[in-house]
Amino acid sequence: MTAGAPGPSALAAAFEQACLLELQALKPGNVHIHAPGHRMTVADFELSAAVAAPLVARPGARVGRRVREAVEATMAAVGQNTNLGILLLAAPILAAAERGGDLRADLGAILAELDRQDAEDVFAAIRRANPGGLGRVPEHDVTGPAGDLLVAMAAAADRDTIARQYATGFADLWTIGLPALAAAIRRSPFGPDAVTDVYLAWLAARPDSHILRKFGVEIAEDVQRTAERLIGSTVRAGGPAALMEWDTAWKQRGINPGTSADLTVATILPHLIRRFP
C-alpha cells in the first residue's frame, strides 16, 4: 500500500456501503428494499456484504484469494450465492485502490499480474457459489484445471459481461457505468435514485449475462429494450410505479438482471472509495 492510499478498513467500509446502497435502489427484477425476490431477501444481501467486506478488502491479498475467501464466508453465512459477481468485480478494484494512484492504470496492472493461483482460487469460488445457468463449456470450464485467468475470461467475454471486464481492463466501467453515475449525480444528489439510473444504464447497454444464461438471447434482449425505454423519462417523471410494475412482472417469471446489479455495485465502489480517505 502506498502513502495516501485508502486503508483496508476504509476499503472494506466502501465495499459494504456500495452493497447496501445498491439494495436501497429500486432495481426492476432484482432484490431491493422495496421488494424481495428469487427466494432472497435484503437481509441475505446485507449479511453477505458484512461478512465479505473484510475478506475482499484484505490488504495485500491476491485477487483470487479475496474472491474465494469472501465467497466461502458468504456461503457459510447465508447458504446461497448472493454476491459472486460483485466479488469478482470488486476484488481487482479494491486491490488497485490499495496502490493509491490512478485507479484505471492500477487496475490494469492488477489484471496483468493475475496468475495461475488466482485462476485456481476464482474457479474454486465459482464452483462453490454455483451460479444459476452456469452450464459447461469446451474450454476453460471451471470444473477443469485452472490455467491463465485472463485467457479464460477473454474466452467467456462474448457471453459474460463480468468476464468482459477482466478481458478489457474494465473498459465498460469507464464508458458505461461511471458516465451514467456522473450524469445521474448532475440531475440529483448521489443516492438511491442515481443508483437506479446506473442500473438501468447497464441493463440497457447490453443483454444481461444472468438472463442470457438462464433464458436465452430473445428474453435477454427484450429486457434490454425495456430498460432502454425506462431510462430517463420514466425514472424522472414519477417512475417508481412503472418500475415496480416491471419488477413484479420480471420476478413472477423468475427473470433476475443480476449481472446488471453486480455492475452497479462496481460502479458505485470507485465513487465511494474517493470519499473514504
Residue, then its C-alpha position, 0 to 999 in steps of 0.5 A: m500500500t502506498a502513502g495516501a492510499p485508502g486503508p483496508s478498513a476504509l476499503a472494506a467500509a466502501f465495499e459494504q456501503a456500495c452493497l447496501l446502497e445498491l439494495q436501497a435502489l429500486k432495481p426492476g427484477n432484482v432484490h431491493i428494499h422495496a421488494p424481495g425476490h428469487r427466494m432472497t431477501v435484503a437481509d441475505f444481501e446485507l449479511s453477505a456484504a458484512v461478512a465479505a467486506p473484510l475478506v475482499a478488502r484484505p490488504g495485500a491479498r491476491v485477487g483470487r484469494r479475496v474472491r474465494e475467501a469472501v465467497e466461502a464466508t458468504m456461503a457459510a453465512v447465508g447458504q446461497n450465492t448472493n454476491l459472486g459477481i460483485l466479488l469478482l468485480a470488486a476484488p481487482i478494484l479494491a486491490a488497485a485502490e490499495r496502490g493509491g494512484d490512478l485507479r484505471a492504470d492500477l487496475g490494469a496492472i492488477l489484471a496483468e499480474l493475475d496468475r495461475q493461483d488466482a485462476e485456481d482460487v476464482f474457479a474454486a469460488i465459482r464452483r462453490a457459489n454455483p451460479g444459476g445457468l452456469g452450464r459447461v463449456p469446451e474450454h476453460d470450464v471451471t470444473g477443469p484445471a485452472g490455467d491463465l485467468l485472463v485467457a479464460m475470461a477473454a474466452a467467456a467475454d462474448r457471453d459474460t459481461i463480468a468476464r468482459q471486464y477482466a478481458t478489457g481492463f474494465a473498459d465498460l466501467w469507464t464508458i458505461g457505468l461511471p458516465a451514467l453515475a456522473a450524469a445521474i449525480r448532475r440531475s440529483p444528489f448521489g443516492p438511491d435514485a442515481v443508483t437506479d439510473v446506473y442500473l438501468a444504464w447497464l441493463a440497457a447497454r447490453p443483454d444481461s449475462h444472468i438472463l442470457r444464461k438462464f433464458g436465452v438471447e430473445i428474453a435477454e434482449d427484450v429486457q434490454r429494450t425495456a430498460e432502454r425505454l425506462i431510462g430517463s423519462t420514466v425514472r424522472a417523471g414519477g417512475p417508481a410505479a412503472l418500475m415496480e410494475w416491471d419488477t413484479a412482472w420480471k420476478q413472477r417469471g423468475i427473470n433476475p438482471g443480476t449481472s446488471a446489479d453486480l455492475t452497479v455495485a462496481t460502479i458505485l465502489p470507485h465513487l465511494i472509495r474517493r470519499f473514504p480517505 
